[in-house]
Amino acid sequence: MAAHSDSPVVDARTARRITAAGCVGIFAELYDNGIFGFMAATLATVFFPDSQNAVMLVFIGYAVSFFFRPLGGIICGQLGDRIGRQRMLVFVILLISVATAAIGVLPSYAAIGVAAPILLLLLRVLQGFSVGGEAAGAMTFLAEHAPEGKRGLYTSFAQIASFLSLLTGTLIAAAMTSGLGAQRMHDFGWRIPFLLAVPLGLTGIYIRRRISDTPRFTRLKEEGGLSANPLKEAFSSPEHRRAMLLALFIPLMNGSGYYVLFTFMPTFMSKNLKFGTVSGLLVTASSLVAISVAIPFMGKLSDRVGRKKVLLGAAAAMIVAGIPCYALIATGSVGLAILGACVMAVIFAGHTGVIHILLVELFPTRVRYSAYGLGYNISSALFGGTAPLLMTYLIAQTHNVYVPAFYAVLTALGTLIAVSRVQDRAHVPLRDA
């Protein structure tokens, strides 16, 4: 089937409305997933009270769920490419909201013994499956609605929503820890952030049900151009196989950014650097503000100069600045830690604000949700979800607090090499086939 060079017209007002609606859903989805990492220290005392490796066990549960992301990406991607993006986005936010709220009402280990952490793990699996269907679906949805020449800017707003959701989780965790104290957080306070999934999820579901599917998918459906088996089609093409391989390695830097710098950082600072819990969360909150401000500038810059230049610049900057920034954090000074974390956050904005639109542009509409989702979710499983567990283990074995800095440099180097192999499609229309 010939590729379409013409672009379905989407007026700016519609694109802004769709983007706002998509971002609300992403906020709810990523809050539900991220709050688990922020509450790791408290969850360790509730579900593994007798273990000396309680925090590590919590991060094992965090990591295991990531290995169900590719399954979520495969199933949701196949359905999203066959029946529509909008339907799947409603489904995944419903699933993660139910799973997250269920964590909030789980009995503790003291109440039901070993069944408690088993149930916690099963609910994390459902969360992982849901997020596997969310990332590629949401970014595909936004990119296929975005006006030509502004795809980088419009999709970057979704990343702002994801980091604002982390900021919200951080502030909630900090406020509750400070206000309730360790004992009351252990007794009941830890449940509240998870139960907030209910109103967030209902809001996201309501908004996503009221938006239409993308004009590209709709046109392809009307023309009878949808793929009967998108993933099989993707694997049958050498071009798509190469693109999926790139989608696996380009997000390497995401593992040290999203999952170490933000999700793991509060636990790392309190457990390994002896920061107070609130101080650690304050550092993370500051870096989340910095990255949220920087992301749209990076997205807009990529629309002007191309995705490759921005991503290569971010990766090179992280290779140079990663270790010095962690040195500032390791001083134990809150002010210097905020400076180091914020510099890394701004650098990482050049990666996270651009990576998804680059991956979207690697694939045509017929297989985009499936192929993009599979490559990206395998990468997240291997290099992202395992990162907090790997950092916890390596720091315990080596007693070296610079392990996260080394990981940041290595993953940035991997991203640098992978991005250098990409053909930049920032200034050409999305392909349908």
C-alpha positions in Angstrom: 0.0 0.0 0.0 1.5 3.3 -1.0 2.4 5.8 1.7 0.3 9.0 1.9 2.2 12.2 1.6 -0.8 14.4 2.4 -1.7 15.1 6.0 -5.2 15.0 7.4 -6.0 18.5 8.4 -6.3 19.2 12.1 -7.0 22.8 13.1 -4.9 24.2 16.0 -7.9 24.6 18.3 -8.9 20.9 18.0 -5.3 19.9 18.4 -5.0 21.9 21.6 -8.2 20.4 23.0 -7.2 16.8 22.2 -3.7 17.5 23.7 -5.2 18.8 26.9 -7.6 15.8 27.1 -4.7 13.4 26.4 -2.5 15.0 29.1 -5.2 14.7 31.8 -5.4 10.9 31.1 -1.6 10.6 31.1 -1.4 12.5 34.4 -3.8 10.0 36.0 -2.1 7.0 34.5 1.5 8.0 35.5 0.5 9.2 39.0 -1.0 5.8 39.7 2.2 4.1 38.5 4.7 6.5 40.1 3.2 6.6 43.6 4.4 3.1 44.2 8.1 4.2 43.9 7.6 7.2 46.2 6.0 5.1 48.9 8.6 2.3 48.7 10.1 2.9 52.1 6.7 2.8 53.8 5.5 -0.1 51.8 8.6 -2.0 52.9 7.6 -1.7 56.6 4.0 -2.6 55.9 4.4 -5.6 53.6 7.9 -6.9 54.6 8.2 -6.0 58.3 10.6 -8.9 59.2 13.0 -8.6 56.3 16.4 -6.9 56.4 16.1 -6.4 52.7 12.5 -5.0 52.7 13.2 -2.0 50.4 14.9 -4.3 47.9 11.9 -6.6 48.0 9.6 -3.7 47.2 11.8 -2.7 44.3 11.7 -6.4 43.1 7.9 -6.0 42.9 8.4 -2.7 41.1 10.8 -4.4 38.6 8.6 -7.5 38.0 5.7 -5.4 36.8 7.8 -3.9 34.1 8.2 -7.3 32.5 4.5 -7.3 31.8 4.7 -4.0 30.0 5.7 -5.6 26.7 2.6 -7.9 27.0 0.5 -4.8 27.5 2.2 -3.1 24.6 1.6 -6.2 22.4 -2.1 -6.7 23.2 -3.1 -3.0 23.5 -1.0 -2.2 20.4 -2.6 -4.9 18.3 -6.0 -3.8 19.3 -5.2 -0.1 19.0 -4.0 -0.5 15.4 -7.1 -2.6 14.5 -10.0 -1.0 16.4 -8.7 2.4 17.4 -6.4 4.3 19.7 -9.2 6.0 21.7 -10.8 2.8 22.9 -7.6 1.4 24.2 -6.7 4.6 26.0 -10.0 4.4 27.9 -9.4 0.7 28.8 -5.8 1.2 30.1 -6.7 4.1 32.4 -9.7 2.1 33.8 -7.4 -0.9 34.5 -4.6 1.0 36.3 -7.1 3.0 38.3 -8.7 -0.2 39.6 -5.4 -1.8 40.4 -4.0 1.3 42.2 -7.1 1.8 44.3 -7.0 -1.9 45.2 -3.4 -1.5 46.6 -4.9 1.2 48.8 -7.2 -1.3 50.5 -4.9 -4.2 50.7 -4.5 -5.8 54.2 -1.0 -5.6 55.6 1.4 -8.4 56.3 0.4 -8.2 60.0 -3.2 -9.0 59.0 -2.9 -11.8 56.5 0.8 -12.7 56.4 2.5 -13.7 53.1 -0.7 -13.3 51.1 -0.3 -9.5 51.5 2.9 -9.1 49.4 1.7 -11.7 46.9 -1.5 -9.6 46.3 0.6 -6.5 46.1 2.8 -8.1 43.4 -0.3 -9.2 41.4 -1.7 -5.7 41.4 1.7 -4.3 40.3 1.5 -6.7 37.4 -1.8 -5.2 36.3 -0.3 -1.7 36.6 2.6 -2.8 34.5 0.3 -4.2 31.8 -1.7 -1.0 31.7 1.3 1.3 31.4 2.6 -0.9 28.6 -0.5 0.0 26.6 -0.5 3.7 27.7 2.9 5.1 26.6 2.8 4.2 22.9 -1.0 4.7 22.7 -1.0 8.2 24.2 2.0 9.5 22.2 0.6 8.0 19.0 -2.8 9.6 19.7 -1.3 13.0 20.3 1.2 12.9 17.4 -1.5 11.9 14.9 -3.6 14.9 16.0 -0.8 17.4 16.1 -0.4 20.1 13.3 2.5 19.6 10.9 5.6 21.4 12.1 4.5 21.2 15.8 4.5 17.5 16.5 7.5 17.8 18.9 5.9 20.6 20.9 2.4 19.0 21.1 3.7 15.6 22.2 6.1 17.2 24.7 3.1 18.4 26.7 2.3 14.8 27.5 5.7 14.4 29.1 5.0 17.5 31.2 1.8 15.8 32.4 3.8 12.7 33.3 6.3 14.7 35.3 3.7 16.8 37.0 2.0 13.6 38.1 5.3 12.6 39.7 5.6 16.0 41.3 2.1 15.6 42.6 3.0 12.2 44.0 6.2 13.6 45.6 4.4 16.6 47.2 1.6 14.3 48.6 4.2 11.9 50.0 6.2 14.7 51.5 3.1 16.4 53.0 1.7 13.2 54.5 5.1 12.0 55.9 5.6 15.4 57.5 2.1 15.8 58.8 1.3 12.3 59.9 4.8 11.0 61.0 6.3 7.6 60.4 4.0 5.6 62.7 0.7 6.9 61.3 2.0 6.6 57.8 2.7 3.0 58.6 -0.7 2.5 60.2 -3.0 4.0 57.6 -1.5 7.1 55.8 0.2 5.1 53.0 -3.2 4.1 51.7 -4.4 7.6 50.9 -2.2 8.3 47.9 -3.3 5.1 46.3 -7.0 5.7 46.9 -6.6 9.1 45.1 -6.5 6.9 42.0 -10.3 6.8 42.1 -11.1 10.4 41.4 -8.1 10.8 39.1 -9.1 7.7 37.1 -12.8 8.7 36.8 -11.7 12.1 35.5 -9.4 10.6 32.9 -12.0 8.1 31.8 -14.6 10.8 31.4 -12.4 12.9 29.3 -11.0 10.2 27.1 -14.5 8.8 26.4 -15.5 12.3 25.0 -12.6 12.6 22.4 -12.6 11.2 18.9 -10.1 8.9 17.3 -7.2 10.3 15.3 -7.9 11.5 11.8 -5.1 9.4 10.4 -6.5 6.2 11.9 -10.1 7.1 10.9 -9.1 7.8 7.3 -7.1 4.5 7.1 -10.1 2.6 8.4 -12.5 4.3 5.9 -10.1 3.4 3.1 -9.9 -0.3 4.2 -6.2 0.2 4.9 -5.9 -1.2 8.4 -3.6 -4.1 9.1 -5.1 -7.4 10.0 -2.1 -8.3 12.1 0.0 -5.2 12.7 2.8 -6.9 14.7 3.3 -9.7 12.2 3.4 -7.0 9.5 6.0 -5.1 11.4 8.2 -8.1 11.9 7.9 -9.1 8.2 9.5 -5.8 7.1 13.3 -5.2 7.4 12.7 -1.5 7.8 10.3 -2.0 10.7 12.5 -4.6 12.4 15.4 -2.1 12.4 13.1 0.6 13.7 11.9 -1.6 16.5 15.5 -2.4 17.4 16.2 1.4 17.6 13.1 1.8 19.7 14.6 -0.6 22.2 18.0 1.1 22.5 17.2 4.8 22.0 15.3 5.0 25.3 18.3 3.7 27.3 18.8 7.1 28.9 15.2 6.9 30.1 16.3 4.2 32.6 18.7 6.5 34.4 16.5 9.6 34.1 12.9 8.7 34.8 13.5 5.7 37.0 16.7 6.6 38.9 16.8 10.4 39.0 13.1 10.8 39.9 11.4 7.5 41.1 14.4 6.1 43.0 15.9 9.4 44.2 13.8 9.9 47.3 14.6 6.4 48.6 18.2 6.7 47.6 18.7 10.1 49.4 17.0 9.0 52.6 18.5 5.5 52.8 22.0 6.0 51.4 22.8 9.7 51.7 21.1 10.2 55.1 18.8 13.0 54.0 15.6 13.4 55.9 12.6 12.0 54.1 11.1 15.4 53.5 14.4 16.9 52.4 14.8 14.1 49.8 11.4 14.7 48.5 12.1 18.4 48.3 15.1 17.8 46.1 13.1 15.6 43.8 10.2 18.1 43.7 12.6 20.9 42.7 14.0 18.8 39.8 10.5 17.9 38.7 9.7 21.6 38.4 12.9 22.2 36.4 12.2 19.4 33.9 8.5 20.4 33.5 9.6 23.9 32.6 12.4 22.7 30.2 10.4 20.0 28.3 8.3 22.2 26.0 11.4 24.2 25.0 13.1 21.0 24.0 10.1 19.8 22.1 9.8 23.1 20.2 13.5 23.1 19.5 13.3 19.6 18.0 10.6 20.9 15.6 13.1 23.5 14.4 16.5 21.7 14.3 15.4 18.1 14.3 15.0 15.3 16.8 18.5 13.9 16.4 20.4 17.1 17.3 18.4 17.6 20.5 18.7 14.0 21.6 22.4 13.8 20.8 23.1 17.0 22.7 21.2 15.8 25.7 23.0 12.4 25.8 26.4 14.1 25.4 25.6 16.6 28.2 24.6 13.8 30.5 27.9 11.9 29.8 29.8 15.0 30.8 27.6 16.3 33.7 26.3 13.1 35.3 29.0 12.4 37.8 29.6 16.0 38.8 25.9 16.5 39.4 25.7 13.4 41.6 28.7 14.7 43.5 26.7 17.8 44.4 23.8 15.6 45.5 26.2 13.4 47.6 27.5 16.4 49.6 24.5 16.1 51.9 23.6 19.8 51.4 20.0 20.3 50.4 20.9 23.4 48.4 23.7 21.7 46.4 21.6 18.6 46.0 18.8 20.7 44.4 21.3 22.3 42.1 22.8 19.0 40.9 19.4 17.4 40.5 18.0 20.4 38.6 20.9 20.5 36.2 20.4 16.8 35.4 16.7 17.4 35.0 17.2 20.1 32.4 19.6 17.9 30.5 17.2 14.9 30.7 14.4 17.2 29.3 16.3 17.1 26.0 15.8 13.3 26.0 12.3 12.8 27.5 10.8 15.7 25.7 11.8 14.4 22.3 12.2 10.7 22.4 8.6 9.7 22.0 7.9 11.8 18.9 11.1 10.4 17.3 9.8 6.9 18.0 6.3 7.7 16.7 7.9 9.0 13.4 9.8 5.8 12.9 6.6 3.8 12.1 3.6 4.2 9.8 0.0 4.5 11.0 -0.8 0.8 10.1 1.7 -0.6 12.7 2.7 2.4 14.8 0.9 1.6 18.1 2.1 -2.1 18.0 5.7 -1.7 16.8 6.5 1.4 18.8 4.9 -0.1 21.9 6.8 -3.4 21.7 10.2 -1.8 21.3 9.8 0.9 23.9 8.2 -1.4 26.5 10.9 -4.0 26.2 13.5 -1.2 26.7 11.5 0.0 29.8 11.4 -3.5 31.2 15.1 -4.2 30.7 16.7 -0.9 31.6 14.0 1.1 33.4 12.0 -0.9 35.8 15.0 -2.9 36.9 17.0 0.3 37.6 15.9 1.0 41.2 16.5 -2.7 42.1 19.9 -2.7 40.4 20.9 0.5 42.1 19.8 -0.8 45.5 21.8 -4.0 45.0 24.9 -2.5 43.6 25.1 0.2 46.3 24.7 -2.4 49.0 27.5 -4.5 47.4 29.9 -1.8 46.6 29.1 0.9 49.2 29.6 3.4 46.5 26.9 6.1 46.3 28.1 7.1 42.8 26.6 3.9 41.2 23.5 5.9 39.9 25.9 8.4 38.3 27.8 5.7 36.5 24.5 4.3 35.3 23.5 7.7 34.0 26.7 8.0 32.0 26.5 4.5 30.6 22.9 4.7 29.5 23.5 8.2 28.0 26.4 6.7 26.0 24.0 3.9 24.7 21.4 6.4 23.7 24.1 8.5 21.9 25.2 5.6 19.8 21.6 4.5 19.0 20.3 8.0 18.0 23.3 8.4 15.7 21.8 5.6 13.6 18.4 7.2 13.2 17.1 9.0 10.1 15.4 12.2 11.3 11.8 12.6 10.1 11.0 15.8 12.0 10.3 17.8 8.9 8.3 15.4 6.8 4.7 14.2 7.3 3.8 11.1 9.3 3.4 8.0 7.1 0.2 6.0 6.9 1.8 2.9 5.4 
